[in-house]
Amino acid sequence: MTAAELKPQAEPTAQAKAQKDPVLKWDDSKMQTTYANGVNVTSTREEVSLFFGTNQTWNLGDDNQVTVQLSDRIVLNPYAAKRLALLLTGVLKEYETRFGTLLITRD
């Protein structure tokens, strides 16, 4: 090996790194908004499925059953699900700091 090959490579400058990093652009031109007050999650080794719907307790029948009308399912790979969990944890922490603790029961 030559001396030039053994010479340590210089770290790229911040400007060089910025030029190589991709720019993330959020395109909301086809986005739809759906309200949900009910959510459930299932998973397999390969994916995590989030189910969203509306709890229709205003029409509670004599059988005392609550119907959640499912409207959307979002399927994530486990890495995206982990990123979503981290994002939601941070958002809820900030929310509770500003507005107070959310008290919920596990059903």
C-alpha positions in Angstrom: 0.0 0.0 0.0 1.1 3.5 -0.7 1.2 6.3 1.8 -1.7 8.0 0.1 -3.8 4.8 0.5 -3.0 4.7 4.2 -3.8 8.4 4.8 -7.1 8.8 6.8 -9.9 10.2 4.8 -11.1 13.7 5.9 -14.6 14.0 7.3 -17.1 15.5 4.9 -18.0 19.1 5.7 -21.4 20.0 7.0 -22.1 21.6 3.6 -21.1 18.4 1.8 -23.3 16.3 4.1 -26.3 18.7 3.5 -25.9 18.3 -0.3 -26.0 14.5 0.0 -28.9 14.2 2.5 -32.3 13.8 0.7 -34.9 16.5 1.2 -38.2 15.2 2.4 -41.3 16.8 0.8 -44.8 16.1 2.1 -47.3 16.1 -0.8 -50.8 16.5 0.6 -52.5 16.9 -2.7 -54.3 13.5 -2.4 -54.7 13.5 1.4 -58.1 12.7 3.0 -59.1 13.4 6.5 -61.1 10.9 8.6 -62.4 11.4 12.1 -61.9 8.4 14.5 -62.7 8.0 18.2 -62.0 4.3 18.2 -58.7 2.5 17.4 -57.4 -1.0 17.6 -54.1 -2.6 16.6 -53.0 -6.1 15.5 -49.7 -7.3 14.3 -47.7 -10.1 12.7 -44.0 -10.5 12.4 -44.0 -8.5 9.1 -46.6 -5.8 9.8 -48.6 -3.8 12.2 -52.2 -2.9 11.3 -54.0 0.1 12.8 -57.8 0.1 12.6 -59.7 3.4 13.0 -63.4 3.9 13.4 -66.2 5.8 15.0 -67.8 4.7 18.3 -71.6 4.9 17.8 -72.7 4.9 21.4 -75.6 7.3 20.7 -77.5 4.3 19.2 -76.9 1.8 22.1 -79.4 -1.0 21.7 -81.1 -3.2 24.3 -78.3 -5.8 24.0 -75.8 -3.2 25.5 -73.4 -3.6 22.6 -71.3 -0.8 21.3 -70.6 -0.7 17.6 -67.5 0.8 16.2 -67.9 1.5 12.5 -64.4 0.8 11.1 -63.5 3.3 8.3 -59.8 3.0 7.8 -56.9 0.5 8.1 -53.3 1.5 7.9 -50.7 -1.2 7.6 -47.1 -0.4 8.6 -43.9 -2.3 8.7 -42.5 -2.7 12.3 -39.9 0.1 11.8 -42.5 2.6 10.7 -44.7 1.5 13.6 -41.9 2.1 16.0 -41.3 5.6 14.6 -45.0 6.3 14.9 -45.0 5.2 18.5 -42.0 7.5 19.3 -43.7 10.4 17.5 -47.0 9.9 19.3 -45.3 9.6 22.7 -43.6 12.9 22.1 -46.7 14.6 20.9 -48.8 13.4 23.9 -46.1 14.3 26.4 -46.1 17.9 25.0 -49.9 17.9 25.0 -50.0 16.9 28.7 -47.4 19.4 29.6 -49.6 22.2 28.1 -53.1 21.0 29.0 -52.8 18.4 31.8 -52.7 14.7 32.2 -55.1 12.6 30.1 -56.7 9.9 32.3 -57.9 6.9 30.4 -58.9 3.4 31.4 -57.7 0.2 29.7 -60.7 -1.6 28.1 
